[in-house]
Amino acid sequence: MQSYIETLGRMISAQVAPHPRRARRMLTAAYSWVRFSGKCQRLTDAKSAYARMNGAVARSLVRGLRHPDRAVCVNIFMPCEMLHAMGLTPMFPEGLSVYVACTACQHVFAERAEVSGIPESFCSYHKTMLGMAETGVLPKPLMGFFAAVMFGAILSSFNSVLNSASTIFTLNVWQPIWGKQASNSKVVKIGQIFGTAVGVVSIAIAPFVMFFGTGIMNFINECWGFFSMPLLTAVLFGLLSKKAPAIAPKIVIPIHIVLYGLTKVIPFFSRFHYLYVVFALFVLECIIYAICIKVSPRQLAWEMPDAKVMDMTPWKNGKVWAIAGAAVVAIMYLIFSPLGIGA
């Protein structure tokens, strides 16, 4: 079956550039078969129910591809009942992209999107949709609500980040330092003010994202590098050592922020990918933790409190499988690195 799908994918990919409408008809025919097979499936077990569900999804995709003038792209927050009442067919970009990937032709659309300027790190589902629009395989009317889809996806992520930032600031910074006696309503008010300030600053910075070069996702990941590794190091040594003192993260965090920030402004370090810099700092921070444990260990070894709600007996094979898991990760990294097939 896989060979047939790959053959179909190659046939569709070959038609995308010269005959995009023909490629769309081939996709529609493939999904029509999925719809038909799902409809004929007799419900007996979970596998048959899965096939029936696929058929129902394919029915919506086929209707939208055949009648793009009555189809709209929506996100999960859109009240689709309203669209059905208007005689419109709602289609999820992620759902269509998954089906395109299952047809083994998504690469041609992703490549076209990247050629048109979409960063390589962009969401593969949305990149597939944009590539289908660029090639003409996705009818223009079907793109009517795509801006709303993108806005909804960005807004949901932005909202979650604001909530997280407000919570971290109020509970871990403001309350321990300035609001030890503050009421809950006061804490909530401070969180709202901080979230509003962060939102305004973010909106002011947003227009300059186009100048970041490597794309918004790479930029966000590089920003995460300011604090992700110190947190990982603290958690790692908290799990591995019962003698790790509180002074260790207080030393590591400012050192990491300063050194990592310097690599962003000193031209010499621009030749290195930020992940290499983060790894080098991780090694340095591990050394600092080891020195702190040796020089100034905790007076009392830390013990995990037992709430007596479940059996906390260590699994006898836990260490073996932990080592095996780490070994698999290391082997996979070597295989796909320049030392292996990535050369």
C-alpha positions in Angstrom: 0.0 0.0 0.0 2.8 2.4 0.8 4.4 2.0 -2.6 1.0 2.8 -4.3 0.7 6.0 -2.1 4.3 7.0 -3.0 3.6 6.4 -6.7 0.4 8.6 -6.4 2.4 11.3 -4.6 5.0 11.4 -7.4 2.2 11.6 -10.0 0.5 14.5 -8.2 3.8 16.3 -7.6 4.7 16.1 -11.3 1.4 17.9 -12.2 1.6 20.7 -9.6 3.8 23.1 -11.7 2.4 22.6 -15.2 -1.2 21.6 -14.4 -2.2 22.7 -10.9 -5.9 22.1 -11.6 -5.2 18.5 -12.7 -3.2 18.0 -9.4 -6.2 19.3 -7.5 -8.5 16.9 -9.3 -6.1 14.0 -8.5 -6.1 14.9 -4.8 -9.9 15.2 -4.9 -10.2 11.7 -6.5 -7.9 10.2 -3.9 -9.9 11.7 -1.0 -13.1 10.6 -2.7 -11.9 7.1 -2.5 -11.1 7.6 1.3 -14.7 9.0 1.7 -16.2 6.0 -0.1 -14.2 3.4 1.7 -15.0 5.0 5.0 -18.7 5.2 4.2 -18.8 1.5 3.3 -16.9 0.4 6.4 -18.9 -1.6 8.9 -18.4 -0.6 12.5 -16.9 -3.6 14.4 -13.9 -2.3 16.3 -11.7 0.8 16.8 -9.9 0.3 13.5 -13.2 0.4 11.6 -14.4 3.4 13.6 -11.1 5.2 12.6 -11.7 4.4 8.9 -15.3 5.8 9.2 -13.9 8.9 10.8 -11.4 9.4 8.0 -14.2 9.0 5.5 -16.2 11.8 7.2 -13.2 14.1 7.2 -12.5 13.3 3.6 -16.1 14.1 2.7 -15.6 17.6 3.9 -12.3 18.0 2.1 -13.8 16.8 -1.2 -16.7 19.1 -0.9 -14.4 22.1 -0.3 -12.0 21.2 -3.2 -14.9 20.6 -5.6 -16.8 23.8 -4.7 -14.2 26.3 -3.5 -16.6 29.2 -3.9 -18.6 27.7 -0.9 -15.6 26.7 1.3 -13.7 28.6 3.9 -10.6 27.8 5.9 -11.2 28.1 9.7 -9.4 27.4 12.9 -10.6 25.4 15.9 -12.1 28.5 17.5 -14.5 29.2 14.6 -18.2 28.4 15.3 -18.6 26.1 12.3 -22.4 25.7 13.0 -22.8 29.2 11.7 -21.0 28.3 8.5 -23.0 25.2 7.9 -26.2 27.2 8.3 -24.9 29.6 5.6 -24.3 26.7 3.2 -20.5 26.9 3.6 -18.0 24.1 4.0 -15.5 24.7 6.9 -12.0 23.3 6.3 -9.2 23.1 8.8 -5.8 23.9 7.3 -4.1 21.3 9.6 -6.6 18.7 8.5 -6.1 19.3 4.8 -2.3 19.4 5.2 -2.3 16.1 7.1 -4.2 14.5 4.2 -1.8 16.0 1.7 1.1 14.5 3.7 -0.6 11.1 3.7 -0.8 11.4 -0.1 3.0 11.7 -0.1 3.1 15.0 -2.1 3.5 17.6 0.7 7.2 18.2 -0.1 6.5 20.0 -3.4 4.2 22.5 -1.6 6.6 23.0 1.3 9.4 23.7 -1.1 7.4 26.2 -3.1 6.4 28.0 0.1 10.1 28.2 1.1 11.0 29.6 -2.3 8.4 32.3 -1.9 10.0 33.4 1.3 8.4 31.3 4.0 11.1 30.4 6.6 12.1 26.7 6.7 11.2 26.6 10.4 7.6 27.7 9.8 4.9 25.3 10.8 4.9 22.5 8.2 1.1 22.3 8.1 0.6 26.0 7.3 3.6 26.0 5.0 1.9 23.2 3.0 -1.2 25.3 2.7 0.7 28.4 1.6 2.5 26.3 -1.0 -0.7 24.9 -2.3 -2.0 28.5 -2.7 1.2 29.6 -4.4 1.1 26.8 -6.9 -2.6 27.3 -7.7 -3.6 23.8 -6.4 -5.6 25.4 -3.6 -8.3 27.6 -5.2 -8.3 31.2 -4.3 -11.8 31.4 -2.8 -10.7 28.7 -0.4 -8.2 31.1 1.0 -10.8 33.6 2.1 -10.5 33.1 5.8 -6.9 32.0 5.9 -5.8 35.3 7.3 -8.3 34.7 10.2 -6.9 31.2 10.6 -3.3 32.5 10.9 -4.4 35.4 13.2 -6.4 32.9 15.4 -3.4 30.6 15.7 -1.0 33.4 16.6 -3.4 35.0 19.0 -4.0 31.8 20.9 -0.2 31.3 21.3 0.3 35.0 22.2 -2.4 34.8 24.8 -0.9 31.7 26.4 2.6 33.3 26.5 1.2 36.5 28.1 -0.6 34.4 30.8 2.6 32.4 31.5 4.7 35.5 31.7 2.3 37.3 34.0 2.1 34.2 36.3 5.8 33.8 36.5 6.4 37.5 37.2 3.7 37.9 39.9 4.3 34.6 41.8 8.0 34.2 41.4 9.3 37.8 41.3 6.8 40.4 42.6 5.1 38.5 45.4 8.2 37.1 47.1 10.0 40.5 47.0 7.4 43.2 47.2 4.0 41.6 47.9 4.5 39.1 50.7 1.4 40.4 52.4 -0.6 41.2 49.3 -4.1 39.9 48.8 -5.1 37.6 46.0 -6.9 40.5 44.2 -3.8 42.6 44.4 -1.7 39.8 42.9 -4.2 39.4 40.1 -4.1 43.1 39.5 -0.3 43.2 39.3 -0.4 40.3 36.8 -2.9 42.1 34.6 -0.8 45.3 34.6 2.4 43.3 33.8 0.6 41.3 31.1 -0.7 44.5 29.5 2.8 46.0 29.5 4.3 43.0 27.9 1.6 42.9 25.3 2.1 46.5 24.4 5.9 46.1 24.1 5.4 42.9 22.0 3.1 44.7 19.6 5.6 47.5 19.3 8.3 45.1 18.5 6.3 42.9 16.1 6.7 45.0 12.9 10.5 44.5 13.2 10.2 40.7 13.0 10.7 40.9 9.3 14.3 42.0 9.9 15.2 39.0 12.0 16.4 37.1 9.0 16.1 33.5 10.1 12.4 33.6 10.8 10.3 34.1 13.9 10.6 30.5 15.2 14.4 30.6 15.2 14.3 34.0 16.8 12.0 32.7 19.6 14.2 29.7 20.1 17.2 31.8 20.4 15.5 34.0 23.0 14.6 30.8 24.9 18.3 30.2 25.1 18.6 33.0 27.6 16.9 30.9 30.3 16.1 27.4 29.1 19.6 25.9 29.8 20.0 27.3 33.4 16.5 25.9 34.2 17.5 22.5 32.7 20.7 22.5 34.6 18.9 23.3 37.9 16.4 20.5 37.3 19.1 18.1 36.3 21.3 18.6 39.3 18.2 18.7 41.5 17.4 15.2 40.4 21.0 13.8 40.3 22.3 15.4 43.6 20.8 15.7 47.0 23.6 18.1 48.0 23.1 20.8 45.3 23.1 24.2 47.2 20.8 27.1 46.5 23.7 29.3 45.7 24.5 27.3 42.5 21.6 28.6 40.4 22.1 32.1 41.7 25.6 32.0 40.3 24.7 30.1 37.1 21.7 32.1 35.9 23.3 35.6 35.7 26.6 34.1 34.2 24.6 32.3 31.5 22.5 35.4 30.6 25.6 37.6 30.4 27.7 35.1 28.4 24.9 34.1 26.1 24.0 37.8 25.5 27.7 38.6 24.7 27.6 35.9 21.9 24.8 37.9 20.3 26.7 41.1 20.1 30.3 39.9 19.5 30.8 39.3 15.8 33.2 36.4 16.3 30.4 34.1 17.7 28.1 34.8 14.7 29.8 31.9 12.9 28.5 29.4 15.5 24.9 28.2 15.6 23.2 29.2 18.9 22.7 25.6 19.9 26.5 25.1 20.0 26.8 28.1 22.2 24.0 26.8 24.5 25.7 23.4 24.7 29.1 25.0 25.6 27.4 27.0 28.3 25.7 23.9 29.6 29.0 22.2 30.1 30.3 25.3 31.9 27.3 25.4 34.1 27.6 21.8 35.0 31.2 22.5 36.1 30.0 25.4 38.2 27.3 23.2 39.9 29.9 20.5 40.6 32.2 23.1 42.2 29.4 24.5 44.3 28.4 21.0 45.5 32.0 20.2 46.4 32.8 23.6 48.1 29.4 24.4 49.7 27.1 21.5 49.8 23.7 21.5 51.5 24.0 20.8 55.2 21.0 18.4 55.0 20.5 16.1 52.1 17.3 17.0 50.3 14.6 14.3 50.3 11.6 14.1 48.1 8.5 14.4 50.3 6.1 11.5 50.1 2.4 12.5 50.0 1.5 8.8 50.5 -0.9 8.9 47.6 0.8 6.3 45.5 3.6 3.7 45.6 6.9 5.5 45.2 9.1 2.4 45.2 11.8 2.9 42.5 11.4 0.7 39.4 14.2 -1.9 39.5 14.9 -1.5 35.7 14.6 2.3 35.7 18.3 3.1 35.5 18.9 0.5 32.8 16.2 2.0 30.6 17.3 5.5 31.3 20.7 4.7 30.0 19.2 2.9 27.0 17.1 5.9 26.2 20.0 8.3 26.4 22.1 5.9 24.3 19.4 5.8 21.6 19.3 9.6 21.5 23.1 9.8 21.2 23.1 7.1 18.4 20.4 8.8 16.5 22.2 12.1 16.7 25.4 10.5 15.4 23.5 8.8 12.6 21.9 11.9 11.3 24.9 14.2 12.0 27.6 15.0 9.4 29.4 12.0 10.9 26.7 9.7 9.6 24.1 10.0 6.7 23.9 13.8 7.2 27.3 14.3 5.5 
